[in-house]
Amino acid sequence: MSVFLRRSCGAALAYAVVANGALADVTANDIWDDWQAYLTQMGYTVSGDQAISGAVTTITDMTVSMELPEEEGQFQFVVPQMTLIENGDGTVNVDLPESLPMTVSGELDGDAFSVNVVQTQSGLNMVVSGTPDDMTYDYTADSLGLKLDKLEVEGETSQDDVLAANLEMTDLAGSSRMKIGENRDVDQEFTADDLTYSMAFQDPEGEDDAKFDGSMKQLAFEGNSVIPSNFDAADPQSFMANGFAFSGVFTIASGMTTVAGTSEGEAFSMASESEGGRFGASIDTQRLAYDIEQNRTKLAITTADLPFPIEIAMARAGLKFEFPVQESEEIQPFGFAMNLTDFTMSDVLWSIFDPAGTLPRDPATIALDSTGTAKVLTNIFDPVAVEALENSDEAPGELHSLKINELLVSLVGAKLSGDADFAFDNSNTEEFDGMPTPSGVANLQLDGANALLDKLIGVGLVSENDALGARMMMGLMAVPGEEPDTLKSKIEFTEDGQILANGQRLK
């Protein structure tokens, strides 16, 4: 379905994004021709009746359709009527109807289905300016929404209480600039005051149900993409190989979600909220990268199995990675980082295993920042190659180096910190049971371990014998640090397969 989603986004861009202000001229016919050319290039079939009366061009029954991959069905949306009005100053107004129907139909597991979705808008003002090869689309709208209108399976239409979905954004403003040269370069930005969404589900053959409601405040997006001019719309590999690229950042000021329902006769609920976050992503022929962050997150869960809510919170949570995607014999860099900062949970939850409050309840933090190099040996955009890999014992790539710039685990009064730098010999996989042989050093420091063991013994989570074994292991692997109850360890992996801890050979 990824091809379908990509093409659908392209279609939405072509008819929903618009423009303002330029000094050169663009005509209504330029816009209509470009839409048809772009959508056809993306694999759609486009039709519509064009009528021109002076400065007004009217397109009726504009139909954009596409056969889904592997004969799964068809996607189609219809614009009953839209007008392109030349303003006499080199700009064109685009008027779209307040309701645009979209349909996905096909067959799933032998059952014919049809899904009707309606896009709605109010107060949409769209202006296009520029030249035929460099058009800017500016737009504002009071609201823009999507609503599930009808779901039909095997000729039977489901009721609204079986499945309902709705999404709406308010007070939108944005622009998109399309530059057509060797490729199509698209620069976009938009803002919206609010986004609200809801979904409800009722199992028609049972008692299970669920209802989701959520909202986001102060949305913003900035991004750019490159659509190659020469590719086969039916072949995702050619899309990437010919220069597709995307990079963008989506941010919000705050968000919340609530879920309530019944599962196997038991009621449950969940509520979450955050004070803003960001989602950054980029992809091109060489790499794939994500940068995700959420601030001041709170989560509360209630189930029939527990007589009290589960409540947790985090000051910040993040995930960041950058991986090469190009199959190559060259060694390429990668990076991975994550953090859970100042994690806390309610005293009620603590009391399950520590009713006396023996353990420190300071906020916990887990953080990792790493970089490295690797070879990518499989084309991840080739479905045949990926399927063959799943059915073989071959690795998708080779790890050649790994550097841990930061490691931090701080919780219940103890803290583990450190760094490491390793190289990997992929020609020697005998020393470590099929894994490439590492060489390098890891430096670790553990603070408060003995005090924590004493407290765990006190609350009955660790036995005296288990604690003794843990202390013996720490004595073998580490040496005392400068401060009380601190341990340091230098773990070395040599090129000939030895492992040393503070100079003492372990292997």
TISE-7234 format. One record per atom (N, C-alpha, C, CB): x negated, y negated, z. Coordinates in steps of 0.05 Angstrom, whole numbers, plus 5000, padded with zeros to 4 digits. Glycine has a CB too. Example, Ala and Ser with C-alpha at 12.3 -4.5 7.8 and 13.67 -1.06 7.14 Angstrom:
BEGIN
473651145156
475450905156
473650665156
477450895181
474350455142
472750215143
474249995157
471850125114
***
This chain:
BEGIN
498450245000
500050005000
498349755000
501850005024
495649775003
493949535004
494049384978
491149605011
494149524955
494349394929
496949234928
494149594906
499149364937
501749224937
501648974953
503949414947
500448984977
500448754995
498748534983
499248825022
496448604970
494748394958
496248254936
492148524948
497548414919
499048294897
501348134907
499948514878
502748224927
505048074938
504147804948
506348234960
501747794962
500747544972
500147364949
498247584989
499047474927
498447304903
500947194892
496947474883
503047344891
505547244880
506747024897
507647474877
506647074923
507646864942
506146604938
507446964971
503546624934
501846384931
502746244905
498946464929
503246394884
503846264859
506446114858
503846464837
508446194874
510946054872
511645894897
513146244867
510145934920
510945804945
508945584953
511145994966
506545574941
504545374950
504545154929
501745504953
504244894939
504544674920
502744434926
507344574921
503144204911
501044004912
501843714909
499144064892
499843534914
500343254913
497943094905
501443154940
498342854897
496342654893
494042714875
495342564917
493942624850
491542644834
491642424813
491342934821
489342384800
489242164780
489642264752
486642024782
489042524747
489442634721
492242744717
487342864715
492842834693
495542924687
495843224687
496442814660
498143314697
498943594694
501843584686
498443754721
502643774669
505443774659
506944014671
505543774629
509544004668
511144234677
510444484662
514144164674
509944454637
509244694620
506644814629
509244614591
504644644637
502144744647
502544924671
500244504655
504344834689
504844984714
506145254707
506544824733
508245244691
509645484684
507845684669
512145424666
506145584650
504345754636
502245884655
502845604614
501345724674
499245834693
500446044711
498045604709
502845994721
504146204738
504446464723
506846104747
505446444698
505746694682
503046834678
507046634656
501046684671
498346804665
497246924691
496446584655
497446784713
496346884738
497747144747
496446674760
500447134748
501947364757
501547604739
504847294759
501447554713
500947774694
498247904699
501247674665
496247724703
493547824709
493447994734
491547594712
495147934754
495248074779
496848334777
496347904801
497948394753
499248644749
502248634750
498348834769
503448394751
506348364751
507448334723
507148114768
509948404721
511548344697
513148094703
513348584688
512947884686
514247634692
516147564669
512147404695
518547484676
520447394656
522047154667
522347624647
523247004649
524846774658
525646604634
523446604678
527946474635
528846314613
528146024618
531946344610
526745904599
525845624602
527445434585
522845604594
528345214597
529945014582
528744734590
532945024589
528244574569
527044304574
529044094566
524344274557
529443904583
531143674578
529643424588
533943704592
528343284570
526843044578
524543124596
528642844591
524443004620
522343054639
522843294657
521842804656
525143424653
525943644671
525743914656
528843604681
524244094667
524144374657
525544554677
521144464653
527444704668
528944884685
528345174678
532044834683
527545324698
527045614695
529245764709
524145694706
530745924694
532846084706
532246374705
535546024692
533146514726
532846804728
529846884725
534446944706
528146744739
525346824739
525047084755
523546594751
524147294743
523847554755
520947644755
525747754741
519947704778
517147804780
517348084792
515447614798
516348284777
516548554787
513948704783
518748704772
513648924797
511149084795
511849364804
508948964813
510749564789
511049834796
508949894819
510550024772
509850024840
508050084862
506150314854
509650164887
503850324867
501950534860
503050814864
499350504877
502051004848
502851284850
505851324847
501851394876
507051154831
509951184826
511651184851
510451424810
510851024871
512351024896
514850854895
510550914918
515150684874
517450524871
516850264858
518650464899
518350054864
518049794850
518449574870
520049774827
516849354867
517249104881
518348894862
514649004895
520248734871
521348534854
522448294870
523648644837
521848054860
523247824872
524347654849
521347654890
526547514855
528047364834
528447084844
530747504828
527846894827
528446604832
530746534813
525846424827
533146514824
535446464806
535046214789
537946434823
534045994801
533545754786
531545574801
536245604781
529745464786
527945264797
527445054775
525245394806
526744814784
526344594765
523544474770
528444374769
522244404748
519744264748
520143984736
517544424732
519843784753
520543514745
518043344742
522543384765
517443244718
515143074713
515842794722
514343074683
514042684740
514642434753
513642194737
513342424780
512242234715
511242004699
508641904708
513241794699
507542004730
504941904740
502842134740
505241794768
503342344724
501442564723
501942774744
498742464726
504142744759
504742954779
507443074772
504842824808
507943314784
510443464779
511643554805
509843704760
514143504809
515643614832
516743884825
518043424840
516544064844
517644334841
519844374861
515444554844
522244434851
524544474868
525344774867
527044304860
525344894890
526045184892
528645204907
523845344906
530145414903
532645454918
532045514947
534345684905
534045474964
533645524992
533545825000
535845395008
534245994981
534146284986
532946434962
537046384992
530946604968
529746764947
529847054955
526746664942
531247224940
531347504947
528947664937
533947624936
528047854953
525848034945
526848324951
523247964960
526048504934
526948784937
524548974933
529148844917
524349174951
522549394948
524249644947
520349404971
523949804926
525550044923
523750274914
527850014904
524450514921
522850744913
523750994927
519950694919
521851174930
522451434943
520351504963
522751654921
521151584987
519351645009
520151915020
519351425031
518352105019
518952385029
521452495017
519152375059
521852434991
524152544977
526652394980
524552824986
526752184997
529152025001
528951754986
529551975031
530851694970
530951434956
531551214976
533051434933
530150984974
530650764992
530550504978
528550765015
531650294991
531650024980
531549835003
534049974961
529749645003
529449445024
529849165012
526749465039
531649015021
532148745012
531148545033
535148695005
529448365026
528448155043
529047885030
525348185048
529847695046
530547425036
528547225047
533447355042
527347075030
525746845039
527446595038
523146805020
527446445060
529046205062
527345965068
531246235084
528345735060
526945485066
528945255068
524845425044
528145055083
529644805084
527744565084
531544795109
528544355070
526944115069
524344155055
526544015096
524144335036
521544395023
521044185002
521544675010
518844045004
517943834985
515343924973
517743554999
515343964946
512944064933
512143884910
513444354923
509643824908
508543654887
505943774876
508043354897
505743784850
503343894836
501943664822
504044124817
499343654824
497843444811
495143564801
497343204829
493843404784
491143494774
491143524745
490343744788
489743734735
489543804707
490144094704
486643734696
490644194680
491244474677
489144664688
491644534648
486644584690
484544754700
483744684729
482144724683
485144494741
484444414769
486944284781
482044214769
488744464791
491344364802
491244384832
493644534791
492344174845
492644164873
495544174881
491243914885
496244354900
498944394909
499144284937
499844694907
500844084942
501343984969
504244034976
500643684971
504844105000
507544165008
508144095037
508244455002
510644045042
511644015069
514344155070
511943715079
515144255093
517744385096
518744365125
517644675087
521344335128
522444345155
522244625166
525344245155
522744825149
522545105158
522145285134
525145195173
520945515140
520445725120
520745995135
517645695106
522346175124
522846425138
523146665121
525346395154
522946895133
523447155121
525347315138
520747315117
527347445125
529247595140
529947855126
531847425145
529948075141
530848325130
533848305125
530148565149
534648335100
537448305093
538948565092
537748165066
537648775081
539049025079
537049255076
541049025055
537549475089
535949715086
537849945078
534449795112
537250065055
538950275045
537350535041
540350185019
538250755051
536951015048
538951215038
535651115075
538251335015
540051535003
542851424999
540051795019
543051164991
545651044986
547150955010
547351234971
546050995034
547450905058
546050655070
547551135079
547650455075
546550205085
546450215115
548149955075
544150145127
543850145156
545149905168
540850165164
546149925192
547349705206
545249515218
549349805228
546049275224
544149085235
542949175261
545448815239
544449335277
543449415303
541549655300
545749485321
541249765276
539349985272
536649875267
540250165248
536449665250
533849535244
534449255236
532349695222
533149065249
533348785243
530648655246
535548635260
529948465229
527348335230
527748045219
525148485215
526347855233
526547585225
524047435233
529047445238
523047255215
520747085221
521246815210
518147215208
520446605225
520946325216
518746145226
523646225226
517745975208
515845755215
517245495212
513345775198
516545295229
517745035227
515644815224
519544975252
516544595212
514744355208
512144435196
514344215235
512244525171
509844615157
508744385140
510444855139
506144385136
504744205118
502244345108
504143925131
501644325083
499244455073
498544375045
499444745076
496344485035
495544435008
493944674998
493844185005
493944704972
492344914959
491344804932
494145174954
488744834929
487544744904
486544984888
485144544910
487444994863
486645214845
484845114823
489145364833
482345204822
480545124801
479945364783
477845014813
480645334758
480345544739
477945504721
482945574722
476045674724
473645664708
472845954700
471245534723
470446034707
469646304702
471446494719
466646354710
472146404743
474046544760
476146344769
472746684784
478046434785
479946244797
479246204826
482946364795
478345964833
477645894861
480045754874
475145714861
480745854898
483045754912
482245664940
485345964914
482645404946
482045294972
484745224985
480145034971
485245325010
487845295022
487545195051
489345555022
489645045060
489844975088
492844925094
488144725095
493644985118
496444925126
496644905156
498345135115
498644775166
499244755194
502244805197
498444485206
503044895221
505844935228
506144895258
506945215219
508244765266
508744715294
509344975309
510944515299
511045135298
511945375312
512245615292
514645325327
511845845303
512546095289
514046265309
510046235277
516446355302
517946545319
518546795303
520546415329
518647015317
519247275303
520747455322
516647415293
522347625310
523847815326
524348065309
526547695335
524548295323
525148545310
526648725330
522548685300
528748855320
530249035337
530549305323
533048915344
530449515339
530649785328
532449955346
527849915324
534250115333
535950295348
535850565333
538850185350
535050775347
534951045335
537851135330
533451245353
538651165305
541351245299
542051525308
541951215270
540051685314
540551965322
539852015351
538952155305
539251805366
538551835394
539151585410
535651915397
537851565434
538351335451
536051145452
538951435480
533851205438
531551025438
532150765424
529151165425
531250545435
531550285423
529250095432
534250155429
528849885418
526749695426
527449425413
523949785417
526649215426
527048935416
524548775421
529548805429
523448655401
521048495402
521748205397
518848595382
520748025413
521047735409
518347605414
523347615427
517647405398
515147265403
515046995390
512947435393
513046845397
512646585385
509746495386
514446375399
508946315369
506346195368
506645895365
504546315346
504945745377
505045455376
502545345362
505345335404
503045125347
500844975334
499045165317
499144825355
500145275296
498645445278
497045275258
500545635263
494745385251
493145255230
491445465215
491245035243
491145415189
489545595173
487845435153
491345795158
485345525150
483645425129
482145655116
481545215140
482145665090
480745885077
480345835047
482346135081
478746005036
478245995007
477946274996
475745825000
478646304971
478446564958
477646524929
481046724960
476446744919
475646754891
477146984878
472546774887
478746924858
480247134843
478747164816
483247054838
477547404812
476047444787
477847424762
474647714787
476747324740
478247294716
478447544700
477047074699
476647734705
476547984690
476648224708
474047984672
478848354710
479148594726
481648744717
479248534756
481649004725
483949174719
485749164743
483149464712
488249054741
489949024764
490649294777
492548884755
490449514762
491149774773
488749904787
492149954751
486449774786
484049884797
482849704818
481949944775
483249754844
482149584865
479049554864
482949684892
477749764854
474849754853
473949534834
473650024844
475349504811
474549304792
475049024803
476049344765
477149004820
477748744832
475348654849
480348764850
474248834866
471948764882
469448734865
471548974904
469048924847
466548924831
466248674814
466449164814
468448544807
468248314789
468248044804
470548314770
467848054831
467347814845
469447704864
466847604826
471447874872
473347774891
471947704917
475547994896
472847494930
471847414956
473947254971
469247234953
473947284997
475847135014
474447075040
478447305019
474946835050
474046745077
476046555088
471146625075
476946605113
478946425125
479046455155
481646485114
480146245168
480446235197
483246155204
478346045210
484546305221
487246245230
487146195260
489246485223
488345975269
488245915298
491045845308
486345675303
491445895334
493945815348
493245685374
495846055351
495045515384
494545385410
495645555433
495945105411
497745715428
498745895449
500646095436
500345735471
501146315450
502946515439
504146685462
501446695420
506346805456
507646985475
509247205460
509546825494
509447435473
511047655462
512447805485
509147855447
514947885480
516448045499
517548295484
518747885513
517448515498
518548765487
520248895509
516148965478
522548995501
524249135520
525749355505
526348935533
526149575519
527549795505
527850035522
526049865480
528550255509
528950515523
527550735507
532050575525
526050905521
524651125509
525251375525
521651075507
526451575512
527151825524
528851775549
524651985532
530651585547
532551525569
531351355591
533451785581
528851275588
527551115609
527150825599
524851235617
527850625614
527550345607
524650255610
529450165623
523750075593
521049965595
521149675586
519050135579
519149525593
518949245584
515949165585
520649055601
515348965569
512648855568
512748565561
510849015548
511148405573
510948115567
508048035566
512547945588
507247885546
504547785544
504547495536
502847955524
502447355544
502147075536
499247005535
503646885555
498546805519
495746715517
495746415512
494246865494
493446295518
493046015514
491345965489
491745885539
492146075468
490746025443
488846245435
489345765444
488046235409
486246435399
485546375370
487246715401
483846545359
483046505331
482646775318
480446335328
483146785292
482647035276
481146945251
485347185270
478647015249
477046955226
476447215211
474546805233
476547205184
475847435168
474647345142
478447605163
472847515132
471647465106
470947735093
469247285108
471147745067
470447985052
469447905024
472748185050
467448035015
466548004987
465248264979
464547764984
463748264957
462648504947
460348614964
461648464919
459348444983
457048524999
457848595028
455048314999
459848465039
460248495068
463148465076
458548295083
463748565100
466448525112
465948425140
468048795112
467248205148
466748095175
469448005187
464847855172
469548035214
471847945230
470747795254
473648185238
472247595263
471547445287
474147375301
469847185280
474847525322
477447505336
476947425365
478947775335
478547235374
478347135401
481047055412
476346895403
481547115438
484047045451
483346935479
486047285453
484646715487
484046585512
486346605532
483346295507
485546635558
487446625580
489846815575
488446345585
489247065571
491347265565
492447385590
490247475547
495147415592
496447555614
498347765602
498047355631
498447995616
500048215607
501448345631
498348425592
504048385628
505648515649
507248745637
507448315664
507048985648
508549215638
510149345660
506549425625
512649405654
514349545673
515449795660
516749355681
515250025675
516250275665
517850405688
514050465655
519450605680
521050745700
519350925717
523250915686
516850995708
515151165723
513851025747
512951275706
513750755746
512450605768
514450415780
509950455758
514550385807
516450215820
515649915820
516950305848
513449855807
512449575807
511249515779
510349535830
511049265772
509849195746
506849225746
510648915738
505749295723
502849295719
502049025708
501949535700
500448875722
499748605714
496748585712
500848395733
495748495689
492948445684
492548175670
491648675668
490148075672
489547815659
486647805651
490247575677
486047645631
483247605622
482847305615
482547785598
480547195622
479946925614
479446905584
477646815630
478047115574
477447115545
476947405536
474946935539
477847465512
477347725500
476547675471
479847915502
474547805462
473547755435
472348005422
471547535435
472448005395
471248215379
470148085354
473348445372
467548155348
466248035325
464548245312
464647785333
464748275286
462948465272
462648375243
464048755274
460348465232
459748415204
458248655194
458048155201
459448795174
458349035163
457949015133
460149285171
455849135123
455549145093
457549345082
452649215085
458449295058
460349475045
459349575018
463049345041
457149465008
456149534982
454449784984
454549304970
455249994969
453550234967
450850164955
455050454951
448750234969
446050154960
443950314975
445649854965
441650344961
439350464974
437750264990
437550594953
438550014989
437249805004
438249805033
437649524991
436449735052
437249705080
438549435083
434749745098
440949425096
442449175099
443049125128
445049195082
443248865136
443748795164
446748825171
442948505169
447248875197
449948875208
449948755236
451149165208
452248705247
452448595274
455048675287
452248295274
455048705313
457448775328
457248645355
457749085330
459448525364
459648405391
462448425401
458648105390
462748445428
465348445440
465048345469
466548735440
467248245480
467148155507
469948175519
466047875510
470148245545
472448215562
471548065586
473748505570
472247805587
471147625607
473147575629
470247365594
472247595654
473847535678
476447695678
474347235680
476247955675
478648125676
479548155705
477948405663
482148125709
483348155736
485848325734
483847885749
486648445757
489248585758
490448525785
488948885753
493048565787
494548485811
493748655835
497548515806
494148545859
493648685884
495248935886
494048505908
497748935875
499449165876
498149405862
502149105864
496849345839
495549555823
492949645838
494849445795
491549455849
489149535865
489849725888
487749275876
492149675900
492849825924
493350125919
495349705937
493650195893
494150475887
491650645896
494650515857
489250545890
486850695897
485150565918
485150745872
485850315926
484250185947
486150025965
482149995935
487950165980
489950025997
488749856019
491850226009
486349916028
485149766050
483649526040
483349946067
483349486014
481849256004
478949286009
482849006016
477849526008
474949566013
473249475990
474449866019
474149515966
472549455942
472849155935
473449615918
470649025927
470748755918
472648725894
467948645911
474248515895
476248475873
475548235856
479048445884
472948185853
472047965836
472748025807
468947925839
473147815791
473747865763
471548025749
474047595748
472248215732
470348385719
469748275691
471448675717
467348335681
466548245655
464948475641
464847985656
465648515616
464148705599
463448565573
465848965593
460848555566
459948415542
457748575528
459048125549
457848565502
455848705486
455348535461
456648995478
452748485455
452048345431
449748505417
451148045436
450248595393
448248765380
447948695351
448949065384
445648745340
445048715311
443448955302
443548445305
443248995276
441749225266
441549225236
442849475276
440549445226
440349485197
441249765190
437549425186
442249805166
443250065158
443350085127
446050125170
443650335118
444150385089
447050475087
442150595078
448450365067
451150455061
450950645037
453050215054
451850895041
451451105021
454051195008
450251345034
456351055015
458951125003
460350864995
460651275023
461550864972
463150644962
465850654976
463550644931
466250484997
468750495012
471250404997
468450335038
470850284973
473050204957
473850414936
472449934943
472450634937
473050854918
474651074934
470450974906
477351094929
478851294944
477851574941
481751274936
476951644917
475951914912
473451974928
475251954882
471651774930
469151814946
469851834975
467251584941
471751664985
472451675013
473751945020
474351445020
475452045003
476752305008
474752525008
478952354987
472752514989
470652714988
469052715013
468952674964
468552475024
466952445049
468352575072
466352155055
471052545073
472552655095
472452965095
475452565093
472053075072
472053375070
469153485069
473553455046
467253315076
464453415075
463053345102
462853285052
460653445105
459053385129
457153155125
457553635137
457353025102
455552805096
456252555112
455652735066
454252405120
454652145134
455151925114
452252085152
456851725121
457451505103
455051315100
459851355112
453151335118
450851155117
448651245135
451650875123
446451085136
444151145153
443650905172
441651205136
443350955197
442550745216
439550725217
443650805245
438450485213
435550455211
434450285235
434750315185
435950115246
435049965270
437449875285
433249725262
437049835312
439149735329
437849565351
440849965341
438849315354
437849145374
440149055392
436348895362
440049105418
442049015436
441048755448
442649235459
442248535439
441348275449
442348215477
442348055430
444748325484
445848285510
447648525517
447448025512
447248625541
449048825553
449748735581
447749115553
452248715587
453148625614
455648775622
453548325615
455548915644
457849045656
457848955686
457749365653
459848795693
460048695720
462748745731
459348385721
462948915752
465548985764
465149105792
467149175746
467149085809
467249185837
464549145851
467949475836
463348905848
461048845864
458348935852
461248955890
458349085830
455849175818
455549045790
455849485816
453049035781
452548915755
450349055740
451848615757
450849145716
448849265698
448349065676
449849545688
445749005671
445048825649
442548935635
444548535660
442148845611
439748945597
439648865568
439649245599
437648965555
437248925526
435649165515
435748655519
435549195489
434249425477
433549355448
435949675478
431449505438
430649465410
429649735400
428449245407
431049855380
430350115371
430150125340
432450325380
428450295330
428250375302
429050665300
425450315290
430050755277
430951035274
429651155249
433951045272
428451395253
427151535231
429151745220
424551685241
430351675197
432351855185
431152095171
433951695165
428452105169
427252345157
426752565178
424552265144
427152485204
426752685226
429352705242
424352595244
430852915236
433452955250
433353205268
435752975230
430953315271
430753565287
430453515317
428353725277
429253295324
428753235353
431353195369
426952995355
433353075356
435853005370
438353125357
436052705372
438153385351
440453535342
441953405319
442453585365
440553345298
441753235274
441852925273
444453335272
441252795295
441252505295
438452405287
441952395323
438252175274
435552065267
434052005293
435851805250
431452045292
429752015316
429351715323
427052155312
430051635348
429651355355
426851305366
431751265376
425951055363
423550965377
423950675385
420950995358
423250615410
423650345420
423950345450
426050215406
424850115460
424950075489
427649955497
422649895499
428850055519
431149935532
430449835559
433550135533
431049595566
430549475593
433149435607
428949215591
433549565630
436049555645
435549465673
437449825645
437549325685
437549255713
440249295725
436648955717
440349425748
442849495762
442749365790
443249805764
444749195795
444949055821
447349155836
445148745816
446949215862
449149285880
450149565878
451349105875
448549745866
449450025862
449750175889
447550175845
447850145907
448050295932
450350195949
445450275948
450749935950
453049825965
455649925953
452949525965
455849935927
458250035914
458750325921
458149995884
456650495920
457050775927
458050805956
454350925924
457050645974
457950656002
460950596003
456450466020
461850385989
464650315989
466350525976
465050045974
465450655954
466950865941
467251105959
465550945915
465151165975
465351375995
467551306016
462651436009
467551056024
469350966044
472250986036
468850676052
472950946010
475650966001
476351245991
476250755980
474351425992
474851705984
474751755954
477551785994
473751575939
473651615910
471151775902
473651355895
469051775920
466551915915
465852065940
464251725906
465052325937
464252475960
461352415967
464552785955
460552495991
457752456000
455852605982
457452556029
456552845974
454753005956
454452875929
455753285953
456752775918
456552645892
454852385894
459352575882
455252235916
453651995919
450652055922
454551845944
450052275935
447252355938
446052425911
446952595957
447552565895
446652635868
446152385851
448552815854
447952185853
447651935839
445251785847
450151765842
444651785874
442351635884
439751775875
442451615914
439752045874
437452185864
436952125835
437752485868
439052115819
438752045791
437651765787
441352075776
438751575803
437651295801
434751285809
439351115818
434051445829
431251445837
429351555816
430851605863
430451745800
428851865779
428551675755
430152125770
430751525749
430851365725
429951075730
433551365714
429850975755
429350695760
427350655783
431950555766
426450405785
424750325807
425950085820
421850255797
425450035846
426649805860
425849535847
425749805890
427749355847
427249085837
426248905859
429748975824
425948645852
424948455872
426948395894
424148195858
429548395887
431648325907
432748585919
433948165893
433848565943
435048805956
437248925939
436148725984
437449185940
439449345925
439449275895
442149295938
437049255884
436849225855
435049445844
435848945847
435649535821
434049745807
433449655779
435550015807
430949715771
430149655743
429249905730
427949445743
429649915704
428950155689
427950075661
431250355687
425750185653
424650155626
424650425612
421850025626
426550465594
426850725580
425550695552
429850805577
423550875547
422050865522
422551125506
419050835527
423051085480
423251305461
420851285443
426051305445
419251485442
416851475425
417451605398
414451615438
415651545378
416151645351
415851945349
414151515332
414452075368
414152365368
416352505384
411452445378
418452355392
420752485405
420652485435
420952755396
418652365448
418652355477
420452135488
415752305487
421452185513
422951985527
421651935553
425952075531
421051675559
419651605584
421451415600
416951465578
421551445626
422951265644
420851145663
425251405660
420350885659
418350745675
415650885675
419250715704
414950995651
412351125647
412451425653
410351005665
414551525666
414851805673
416251955650
416351855700
415052175641
416252315618
418652475627
414152505606
420952435612
423352585617
423752795595
425752395618
422652755572
422852945550
420252945534
425252875531
***
